[in-house]
Amino acid sequence: MTYSTQNNTKNGLGFWKVLGVIAVALIALIIIGPLLKGLFWLALFALAIYGGYMLFRSSRSRNHTNGSV
């Protein structure tokens, strides 16, 4: 029984590539996770401000149309 060393080398490199991709993905999640969490609350706050502005604008335009008629 003879084994090819090329086959074992390819399998070994494939394992290290997969392990490297998993490690990079985990590091990216560690870095990006808190950033996205902070941006979520910022976006929620901005959406609340925008919604309040739209309500104010719609009530103001309604008062102008009723007052001129």
N, C-alpha and C positions, 0 to 999 in steps of 0.2 A: 504494500500500500504506500503510494507516494502522494503527497499533498502538494499542491501548487502554492508557492509563497505569494504569488501575485493576487490570488483570490482572497487570501487572508488579509493582505494589505488593503485591498479595496473595501472589504467589509469593515475593517478597523477605521478607515478614513470616513466611511459613511456614518458610522456610529458617532465619531467626533464631530462631524458636520451637524448631525441631528442634535447632539448635545449642545453644540455651540448656538444653534438657532433657538433652542429652548431657553438657554441662558440669556441670550440677547432679548428674547421676548419677555422674560421675567423681569429683567433689569428695566426694560422700557415701561412695563406696567408699574413698576415701583416708582419710576420717575413721573410718568404721565398720569397715574391714578390720582394723586392729590391735586395735581394741576387741573384735571377735569372736574374734580369735586368742587374746587374753588370757583371755576368758571361756571359751573352749573348754578351756584347760588347767585353769582353776578348776573347771569342771564335771566334768572328768575326775578331778581330785583329790577332789572331793566324792563322786563316784560310788564311788571306791575306798574312801573312809572309810565310806560307807553300806554297801557290800558287806562290809567287814570287820566292821562292827557287826552286820549280819544273820547272818554266820557265827558270831560270838561268841554272839549271842542264841540261835541254833538249837542250838548245842552245849551251851549252859548249860541250856536247857529239856529237852534229851534226857537230861542227867545227872540232873536232878531227877526225871524220870519213872522212870528206871531205879533210882534210889536208894530210892524210896518203895515199890517193888513187892517 
